[in-house]
């Protein structure tokens, strides 16, 4: 299930072919397995089991009770019956020839009449083909008059009695016999053309009956006329002419007061039966024959008119004449039907799968698939993805720069469009990475820079000028910027009790005081040590420094003597000023009696190992009699 036509009137495709040409079975199965976990296919599901034919479908209709869907197709010629209660195929049945159209004679599928392309009529029941009869000439359409149980079959050619009129065959199902056909003017034919007529012979193309109102029967002909017959008087009552091309589709409105018709040139017109002038005239725009016309009504009682040719389905507003919405499938259409009292459309088409469309603005989902309403509501909250979200458009020079020109015409990853190609996003990223290995780092640096500039541009900096203690104000505002909320009148900045702190010079913060440095050890004050002072020249203690003059040592030229420790082996040497080192010197506990000056005495005189062992302190002796030593008694220490 996917959104086919986003806009003011969205259209959802529940089922239908995704390609214009049917795929082989083995390829379709492989694609189905590979796309099982594709995020784009998470909303896909099979509403009706096996709602498809091997080659194409010809016609589809929904029963009056809404519990059954019957569709015919080929190849081999057959028709399927689906149960909407089980959402599955009930049965399928093959026929001897291909089906042209069919109608349901009962409220369910138990009685159906099929018009075949070999001039035969087949009556089917759940048990099989109940009866078969043949027509004198090829039929084009079927219509059923419930009040009289008569079947009307518009036919091709002229009547055999020489009257020069076309015929509509009538079959009385109650008596089981043909009645006298109705004669319709379809033009002339060549002489000695035979019973079926020549290739250019006229025909009665379509028929419709206003069965719920006045019961008039309307027949569209190949010469652009519509003739009306009253089944009560069995005679022609009116003729509507002057249409462009052949009349290929007819449909009465629910009240029976208006009639919509479609022509072979793609014109759609609507007439009031009381006025010969059209009240609605639209061009389908494709120049193709109109196949179906259906009167619709929305839940808000708005009247719509659906018209379909083999390329597109258009729904018009009857009152304003504006286009309401449109559906353009990927395959040619053969027939369109509407599920009563819902927003669902079913189609028979040239593809293997049959289409199911859902228009929420047209009505709710049918009662047998009411869960579709919930799915549509969930999909409305999702962000729709565009058709080419996973593709990048590249021109031919750009393809050559990425070394992808050799793939043109060899893979579906490159789709030709206008003056370039749509390239799959994954292929484009890989080719760009091979062409420039540092593209990711450059892209990351670019995005970081853009993000920083964006935040910098959107940041609102608070500025407040005061007479004194400007640094304190800037510090408070900087803290507020970290919290993404700047207020120059919050805290001490707006408190009247601290007003003199920023106005009176007696309250200036002395950054050189000892108290300030103790509270702010990391603050760098200009002119102090570690601030903007001149760089010091480091001297290491040497033997030549002992002979320096006292005058040089007392000069105040910014030069300080640094003493490095000789205990540091490797790593960074830590140097301290000589004056600070003198202050930190503690009185020695033991007066050195030797004449050695330094931290350690080094000698190269060999010593015996025995003497070293004797000088070592003896280890403490533990008691072995099991008695506890009184020296470790805690109470003796009190």
Residue pairs with C-beta under 8 A, 6 or more apart in sequence:
1 12
1 13
1 14
1 43
1 44
1 45
1 372
1 375
1 379
2 12
2 13
2 43
2 44
3 10
3 11
3 12
3 13
3 379
3 384
4 11
4 12
4 13
4 327
4 357
5 11
5 325
5 326
5 327
6 384
7 325
9 324
9 325
9 359
9 361
10 359
10 360
10 361
11 325
11 327
11 357
11 358
11 359
12 357
12 358
12 359
12 360
12 376
12 379
13 355
13 356
13 357
14 47
14 344
14 356
14 357
14 358
14 372
15 46
15 47
15 48
15 51
15 353
15 354
15 355
15 356
16 329
16 330
16 347
16 349
16 351
16 353
16 354
16 355
16 356
16 357
17 329
17 330
17 331
17 349
17 351
17 352
17 353
17 355
18 330
19 330
20 330
20 331
20 351
22 55
22 351
22 352
23 31
35 41
40 385
43 375
43 379
47 87
47 356
47 369
47 372
48 69
48 82
48 84
48 87
48 88
48 89
48 356
49 82
49 87
49 88
49 89
50 80
50 88
50 89
51 71
51 80
51 82
51 89
51 353
51 354
51 356
52 352
52 353
52 354
53 71
53 73
53 74
53 75
53 78
53 80
53 352
53 354
54 73
54 74
54 75
54 76
54 352
55 73
55 74
55 75
55 352
56 73
56 74
56 75
56 334
56 348
56 349
56 350
56 351
56 352
57 71
57 72
57 73
57 334
57 335
57 348
57 349
57 354
58 72
58 73
58 74
58 98
58 99
58 100
58 101
58 334
58 335
58 348
59 71
59 72
59 99
59 100
59 101
59 102
59 334
59 335
59 348
60 69
60 70
60 71
60 72
60 335
60 337
60 346
60 347
60 348
60 354
61 69
61 70
61 71
61 102
61 103
61 104
61 337
62 68
62 69
62 337
62 338
62 339
62 340
62 346
63 69
63 70
63 104
63 106
63 107
63 108
63 109
64 104
64 107
64 108
64 340
65 107
65 108
66 84
66 339
66 340
66 366
66 367
66 368
67 83
67 84
67 85
67 108
67 368
68 81
68 82
68 83
68 84
68 90
68 108
68 109
69 81
69 82
69 84
69 346
70 79
70 80
70 81
70 82
70 102
70 104
70 109
70 112
71 79
71 80
71 82
71 346
71 348
71 354
72 78
72 79
72 80
72 99
72 102
72 114
72 348
73 79
73 80
73 99
73 348
74 98
74 99
76 94
77 94
77 95
77 96
77 97
77 98
77 99
78 92
78 93
78 94
78 95
79 92
79 93
79 95
79 99
79 102
79 114
79 124
80 89
80 91
80 92
81 89
81 90
81 91
81 92
81 93
81 109
82 88
82 89
82 90
83 89
83 90
84 366
84 368
84 369
85 368
87 368
87 369
90 109
93 124
93 128
95 114
95 116
95 122
95 129
96 116
96 118
96 120
97 116
97 117
97 118
97 120
98 116
98 117
99 114
99 115
99 116
99 117
100 115
100 116
100 117
100 139
100 140
101 114
101 115
101 141
101 142
101 335
102 112
102 113
102 114
102 115
102 142
103 112
103 113
103 142
103 143
103 144
103 151
104 111
104 112
105 111
105 112
105 113
105 144
105 173
109 126
110 125
110 126
111 123
111 124
111 125
112 123
112 124
113 121
113 122
113 123
113 124
113 142
113 144
113 151
114 121
114 122
114 123
114 124
115 121
115 139
115 141
115 142
115 153
116 122
117 138
119 134
119 135
119 136
119 137
119 138
119 139
120 132
120 133
120 134
120 135
121 132
121 133
121 134
121 135
121 139
121 151
121 153
121 171
122 129
122 131
122 132
123 129
123 130
123 131
123 132
124 130
133 171
135 153
135 155
135 169
136 155
136 160
136 169
136 195
137 155
137 156
137 157
137 167
137 195
137 196
137 197
138 155
138 156
138 157
138 196
139 153
139 154
139 155
139 156
139 169
140 154
140 155
140 156
140 203
140 204
140 205
140 206
141 153
141 154
141 204
141 205
141 206
141 207
142 151
142 152
142 153
142 207
143 151
143 152
143 154
143 207
143 208
143 209
143 217
144 150
144 151
144 152
144 209
144 211
145 151
145 152
145 209
145 211
145 215
145 217
145 231
146 211
147 211
147 215
147 231
148 172
148 231
149 172
149 173
149 174
150 170
150 171
150 172
150 173
150 179
150 231
151 170
151 171
151 173
152 168
152 169
152 170
152 182
152 207
152 209
152 217
153 168
153 169
153 170
153 171
154 166
154 168
154 184
154 203
154 204
154 205
154 206
154 207
154 219
155 166
155 167
155 168
155 169
155 203
155 204
156 166
156 196
156 197
156 201
156 203
156 204
157 166
157 167
157 189
157 195
157 196
157 197
157 201
157 202
157 203
158 164
158 165
158 166
158 167
158 186
158 189
158 197
158 201
158 202
159 165
159 166
159 167
159 181
159 183
160 195
163 183
164 188
165 183
165 184
165 185
165 186
166 183
166 184
166 185
166 186
166 202
166 203
166 204
166 221
167 181
167 182
167 183
167 184
167 204
168 181
168 182
168 183
168 184
168 204
168 207
168 219
169 178
169 181
170 178
170 179
170 180
170 181
170 182
171 177
171 178
171 179
172 178
172 179
180 234
182 219
182 229
182 234
182 236
184 204
184 219
184 221
184 227
184 236
185 221
185 223
185 225
185 227
185 239
186 201
186 202
186 203
186 204
186 221
186 222
186 223
187 202
187 221
187 222
187 223
188 202
189 197
189 198
189 200
189 201
189 202
190 198
190 200
190 201
193 201
202 221
202 222
202 223
203 221
203 222
204 219
204 220
204 221
204 222
205 220
205 221
205 222
205 246
205 247
205 248
206 219
206 220
206 247
206 248
206 249
206 250
207 217
207 218
207 219
207 220
207 250
208 217
208 218
208 250
208 251
208 252
209 215
209 216
209 217
209 218
209 252
210 216
210 218
210 252
210 256
212 254
212 256
213 252
213 255
213 256
214 256
215 230
215 231
215 232
216 228
216 229
216 230
216 237
216 256
217 228
217 229
217 230
217 231
218 226
218 227
218 228
218 229
218 250
218 252
218 259
219 226
219 227
219 229
219 250
220 226
220 246
220 247
220 248
220 249
220 250
220 261
221 227
221 246
221 247
222 246
222 247
223 246
224 241
224 242
224 243
224 244
224 245
224 246
224 247
224 263
225 239
225 240
225 241
225 243
225 247
226 239
226 240
226 241
226 243
226 247
226 250
226 259
226 261
227 236
227 238
227 239
227 240
228 236
228 237
228 238
228 239
228 240
229 235
229 236
229 237
230 237
240 271
240 276
243 261
243 263
243 267
243 269
244 263
244 265
244 267
245 263
245 264
245 265
245 267
245 289
246 263
246 264
246 289
247 261
247 262
247 263
247 264
248 262
248 263
248 264
248 289
248 290
248 291
249 260
249 261
249 262
249 290
249 291
249 292
249 293
249 307
250 259
250 260
250 261
250 262
250 293
251 259
251 260
251 292
251 293
251 294
251 295
252 258
252 259
252 295
253 259
253 260
253 295
253 303
254 295
254 297
256 273
257 272
257 273
257 274
258 270
258 271
258 272
258 273
258 279
259 270
259 271
259 273
260 268
260 269
260 270
260 271
260 280
260 293
260 295
260 305
260 307
261 268
261 269
261 270
261 271
261 293
262 268
262 269
262 284
262 289
262 290
262 291
262 292
262 293
262 307
263 269
263 289
263 290
264 289
264 290
265 287
265 289
266 283
266 284
266 285
266 286
266 287
266 288
266 289
266 290
266 309
267 281
267 282
267 283
267 284
267 290
268 280
268 281
268 282
268 283
268 284
268 290
268 293
268 305
268 307
268 316
269 278
269 280
269 281
269 282
270 278
270 279
270 280
270 281
270 305
270 318
271 277
271 278
271 279
272 279
280 305
280 316
280 318
280 321
282 307
282 316
282 321
284 290
284 307
284 309
284 312
284 314
286 309
286 311
286 312
288 309
288 310
288 311
289 309
289 310
290 307
290 308
290 309
291 308
291 309
291 310
291 333
291 334
291 335
291 336
292 306
292 307
292 308
292 335
292 336
292 337
293 305
293 306
293 307
293 308
294 305
294 306
294 336
294 337
294 338
295 303
295 304
295 305
295 306
296 303
296 304
296 305
296 306
296 315
296 338
296 362
297 303
297 304
298 304
298 361
298 362
298 363
299 363
299 364
302 317
302 319
303 317
303 318
303 319
304 315
304 316
304 317
304 318
304 324
304 362
305 315
305 316
305 317
305 318
306 313
306 314
306 315
306 316
306 336
306 338
306 345
307 313
307 314
307 315
307 316
308 314
308 333
308 336
309 333
310 332
310 333
310 334
311 328
311 332
311 333
312 326
312 327
312 328
313 326
313 327
313 328
313 329
313 333
313 336
313 345
313 347
313 357
314 323
314 325
314 326
315 323
315 324
315 325
315 326
315 359
315 362
316 322
316 323
316 324
317 323
317 324
325 359
325 361
327 345
327 357
329 347
329 349
329 351
329 355
330 351
331 349
331 350
331 351
332 349
332 350
333 347
333 348
333 349
333 350
333 355
334 347
334 348
334 349
334 350
335 347
335 348
336 345
336 346
336 347
336 348
337 345
337 346
337 347
338 344
338 345
338 346
339 345
339 346
339 366
341 363
341 366
342 362
342 363
342 364
342 365
342 366
343 358
343 359
343 360
343 361
343 362
343 363
343 364
343 365
344 356
344 357
344 358
344 359
344 363
344 365
344 366
344 369
345 355
345 356
345 357
345 358
345 359
346 354
346 355
346 356
347 354
347 355
347 356
347 357
348 354
349 355
358 365
358 372
358 376
360 373
360 376
364 370
364 373
365 371
365 372
365 373
365 376
388 422
390 424
390 425
391 415
391 422
391 423
391 424
391 425
392 422
392 423
392 424
392 425
392 428
393 417
393 420
393 421
393 422
393 423
394 402
394 404
394 420
394 421
394 423
394 428
395 419
395 420
396 405
396 419
396 420
396 421
398 420
399 405
399 408
399 414
399 420
399 421
399 423
401 435
402 428
402 431
402 432
402 435
403 431
403 434
403 435
404 414
404 423
404 427
404 431
407 413
407 414
408 414
408 416
408 421
413 423
413 424
413 427
414 421
414 422
414 423
414 424
415 421
415 422
432 439
433 439
433 440
436 442
459 481
460 486
461 477
461 481
461 486
462 477
462 480
462 481
462 486
462 487
462 488
463 477
463 488
464 473
464 477
464 488
464 493
466 473
466 502
466 503
467 502
467 503
467 505
468 501
468 502
468 503
468 504
468 505
468 507
468 508
469 501
469 502
469 507
469 508
469 509
471 509
472 501
472 502
472 509
473 493
473 502
476 491
476 492
476 493
477 486
477 488
477 493
480 486
480 487
480 490
487 494
488 494
492 498
492 501
500 506
500 507
501 507
509 516
510 516
511 517
511 520
511 523
511 525
512 525
512 527
512 528
516 523
517 523
517 525
524 530
524 531
525 531
526 532
527 533
534 558
536 558
536 559
536 560
536 562
537 559
537 560
538 562
538 575
539 545
539 559
539 561
539 562
540 562
540 563
540 564
541 561
541 563
541 564
545 561
560 577
560 578
560 579
561 577
561 578
562 575
562 576
562 577
562 578
563 575
563 576
563 577
563 578
563 581
564 573
564 574
564 575
565 573
565 574
566 599
567 599
568 574
594 601
623 629
630 636
